[in-house]
Amino acid sequence: MTDALIIKRIAAEDLPTAAPGLTALLLDAVDDGASVGFTASLTAEQAAGWWTSLAPDLTDERVILWAAHDGDRLMGTVQLRCETSPNGRHRAEIAKLLVHRAARGRGTARRLLTTAEEFARTGGRTLLMLDTQTGSAAENLYRTAGWTALGTVSDYAADPSGTLRPTTFFHKALPTPSA
Protein backbone atom coordinates (compact mmCIF):
# COMPACT_ATOMS: atom_id res chain seq x y z
CA MET A 1 0.00 0.00 0.00
CA THR A 2 1.25 3.46 -0.74
CA ASP A 3 0.95 6.43 1.57
CA ALA A 4 -0.89 8.16 -1.27
CA LEU A 5 -4.04 6.11 -0.71
CA ILE A 6 -6.94 8.47 -0.02
CA ILE A 7 -10.32 7.18 1.13
CA LYS A 8 -13.17 9.54 0.43
CA ARG A 9 -16.89 9.28 1.00
CA ILE A 10 -18.94 9.40 -2.21
CA ALA A 11 -22.20 11.34 -2.08
CA ALA A 12 -25.12 10.99 -4.48
CA GLU A 13 -24.08 14.12 -6.35
CA ASP A 14 -20.61 12.58 -6.88
CA LEU A 15 -21.98 9.49 -8.65
CA PRO A 16 -21.96 10.86 -12.22
CA THR A 17 -18.25 11.62 -11.92
CA ALA A 18 -17.41 8.50 -9.90
CA ALA A 19 -19.52 6.03 -11.93
CA PRO A 20 -16.95 5.28 -14.67
CA GLY A 21 -14.28 4.26 -12.16
CA LEU A 22 -16.76 2.36 -10.00
CA THR A 23 -18.07 0.59 -13.11
CA ALA A 24 -14.56 -0.49 -14.14
CA LEU A 25 -13.89 -1.70 -10.59
CA LEU A 26 -17.08 -3.77 -10.48
CA LEU A 27 -16.36 -5.27 -13.91
CA ASP A 28 -12.84 -6.16 -12.76
CA ALA A 29 -14.18 -7.88 -9.63
CA VAL A 30 -16.78 -9.88 -11.54
CA ASP A 31 -14.24 -10.79 -14.24
CA ASP A 32 -11.96 -12.07 -11.46
CA GLY A 33 -14.75 -14.34 -10.15
CA ALA A 34 -15.98 -12.30 -7.18
CA SER A 35 -19.42 -13.35 -5.99
CA VAL A 36 -20.82 -9.86 -5.48
CA GLY A 37 -24.30 -10.24 -6.89
CA PHE A 38 -23.57 -10.25 -10.63
CA THR A 39 -22.83 -12.83 -13.30
CA ALA A 40 -20.21 -12.85 -16.05
CA SER A 41 -22.79 -11.39 -18.45
CA LEU A 42 -22.60 -8.04 -16.62
CA THR A 43 -22.08 -5.23 -19.13
CA ALA A 44 -20.53 -1.83 -18.51
CA GLU A 45 -23.94 -0.24 -19.08
CA GLN A 46 -25.57 -2.49 -16.47
CA ALA A 47 -22.76 -1.90 -13.97
CA ALA A 48 -22.96 1.86 -14.42
CA GLY A 49 -26.72 1.73 -14.01
CA TRP A 50 -26.36 -0.25 -10.81
CA TRP A 51 -23.97 2.32 -9.32
CA THR A 52 -26.15 5.29 -10.30
CA SER A 53 -29.22 3.52 -8.88
CA LEU A 54 -27.65 3.97 -5.43
CA ALA A 55 -28.28 7.74 -5.52
CA PRO A 56 -31.54 7.73 -3.50
CA ASP A 57 -30.03 5.48 -0.82
CA LEU A 58 -26.91 7.65 -0.63
CA THR A 59 -29.05 10.77 -0.32
CA ASP A 60 -31.10 9.23 2.52
CA GLU A 61 -27.93 7.75 4.09
CA ARG A 62 -29.32 4.23 3.95
CA VAL A 63 -26.07 3.46 2.12
CA ILE A 64 -22.73 5.09 2.80
CA LEU A 65 -20.15 4.64 0.04
CA TRP A 66 -16.40 5.17 0.14
CA ALA A 67 -13.80 4.99 -2.61
CA ALA A 68 -10.05 4.53 -2.20
CA HIS A 69 -7.83 6.33 -4.68
CA ASP A 70 -4.10 6.30 -5.28
CA GLY A 71 -3.66 9.49 -7.23
CA ASP A 72 -6.29 9.49 -9.95
CA ARG A 73 -6.70 5.72 -9.92
CA LEU A 74 -9.64 4.10 -8.14
CA MET A 75 -8.26 1.20 -6.11
CA GLY A 76 -11.30 0.04 -4.13
CA THR A 77 -14.66 0.72 -2.60
CA VAL A 78 -16.90 -0.36 0.27
CA GLN A 79 -20.47 0.26 1.35
CA LEU A 80 -22.13 0.46 4.72
CA ARG A 81 -25.81 -0.44 4.37
CA CYS A 82 -27.63 0.98 7.39
CA GLU A 83 -30.69 -0.72 8.80
CA THR A 84 -33.54 1.78 9.18
CA SER A 85 -36.26 -0.27 10.87
CA PRO A 86 -37.04 0.95 14.41
CA ASN A 87 -35.79 -2.27 15.99
CA GLY A 88 -32.61 -2.46 13.92
CA ARG A 89 -31.04 0.97 13.96
CA HIS A 90 -28.14 -0.40 15.99
CA ARG A 91 -26.90 -2.52 13.09
CA ALA A 92 -25.58 -2.21 9.55
CA GLU A 93 -24.13 -4.40 6.84
CA ILE A 94 -20.77 -4.18 5.11
CA ALA A 95 -21.25 -4.74 1.37
CA LYS A 96 -19.40 -4.63 -1.93
CA LEU A 97 -15.88 -4.39 -0.52
CA LEU A 98 -14.06 -4.41 -3.85
CA VAL A 99 -10.36 -3.90 -4.55
CA HIS A 100 -8.97 -3.84 -8.07
CA ARG A 101 -6.82 -6.90 -8.88
CA ALA A 102 -3.84 -4.65 -9.57
CA ALA A 103 -4.09 -3.14 -6.06
CA ARG A 104 -4.53 -6.25 -3.93
CA GLY A 105 -2.13 -7.16 -1.15
CA ARG A 106 -1.42 -3.55 -0.21
CA GLY A 107 -3.83 -3.12 2.69
CA THR A 108 -6.51 -1.29 0.72
CA ALA A 109 -9.31 -3.67 1.71
CA ARG A 110 -8.36 -3.49 5.38
CA ARG A 111 -8.30 0.33 5.30
CA LEU A 112 -11.70 0.47 3.60
CA LEU A 113 -13.14 -2.00 6.10
CA THR A 114 -11.73 -0.01 9.02
CA THR A 115 -13.18 3.20 7.57
CA ALA A 116 -16.67 1.69 7.38
CA GLU A 117 -16.41 0.13 10.84
CA GLU A 118 -15.31 3.41 12.45
CA PHE A 119 -18.08 5.37 10.72
CA ALA A 120 -20.63 2.81 11.94
CA ARG A 121 -19.25 2.92 15.49
CA THR A 122 -19.24 6.72 15.73
CA GLY A 123 -22.77 6.72 14.31
CA GLY A 124 -23.99 4.55 17.16
CA ARG A 125 -24.08 1.23 15.33
CA THR A 126 -23.05 -1.60 17.65
CA LEU A 127 -23.46 -4.61 15.35
CA LEU A 128 -22.17 -5.17 11.84
CA MET A 129 -22.98 -8.08 9.54
CA LEU A 130 -21.57 -9.28 6.24
CA ASP A 131 -21.36 -12.32 4.05
CA THR A 132 -18.67 -13.55 1.69
CA GLN A 133 -17.90 -16.52 -0.50
CA THR A 134 -16.49 -19.31 1.61
CA GLY A 135 -12.81 -19.91 0.98
CA SER A 136 -12.22 -16.52 -0.63
CA ALA A 137 -9.40 -14.14 0.25
CA ALA A 138 -12.09 -11.86 1.68
CA GLU A 139 -13.04 -14.54 4.20
CA ASN A 140 -9.48 -14.52 5.54
CA LEU A 141 -9.50 -10.70 5.72
CA TYR A 142 -12.63 -10.69 7.87
CA ARG A 143 -11.33 -13.38 10.20
CA THR A 144 -8.05 -11.50 10.76
CA ALA A 145 -9.93 -8.21 11.22
CA GLY A 146 -11.79 -9.53 14.27
CA TRP A 147 -15.02 -10.68 12.65
CA THR A 148 -16.77 -13.78 13.99
CA ALA A 149 -18.12 -16.41 11.61
CA LEU A 150 -21.75 -17.29 12.30
CA GLY A 151 -21.91 -20.17 9.89
CA THR A 152 -21.87 -21.27 6.30
CA VAL A 153 -24.77 -21.88 3.95
CA SER A 154 -24.14 -24.28 1.07
CA ASP A 155 -25.08 -23.14 -2.44
CA TYR A 156 -26.11 -19.71 -1.17
CA ALA A 157 -25.02 -17.59 -4.14
CA ALA A 158 -23.82 -18.16 -7.68
CA ASP A 159 -20.37 -16.98 -8.67
CA PRO A 160 -20.06 -15.04 -11.95
CA SER A 161 -19.91 -18.30 -13.93
CA GLY A 162 -23.25 -19.35 -12.44
CA THR A 163 -21.85 -22.05 -10.16
CA LEU A 164 -23.52 -22.14 -6.75
CA ARG A 165 -21.00 -21.60 -3.96
CA PRO A 166 -21.17 -21.64 -0.16
CA THR A 167 -21.32 -18.34 1.72
CA THR A 168 -20.00 -17.62 5.19
CA PHE A 169 -21.86 -15.10 7.34
CA PHE A 170 -19.96 -12.93 9.83
CA HIS A 171 -20.77 -10.43 12.56
CA LYS A 172 -18.75 -7.95 14.56
CA ALA A 173 -19.78 -6.20 17.76
CA LEU A 174 -18.62 -2.60 17.96
CA PRO A 175 -17.96 -0.72 21.17
CA THR A 176 -20.35 2.12 21.87
CA PRO A 177 -18.86 5.53 21.14
CA SER A 178 -17.39 7.41 24.09
CA ALA A 179 -19.56 10.14 25.51
Disulfide bonds with the S-S distance in Angstrom:
none
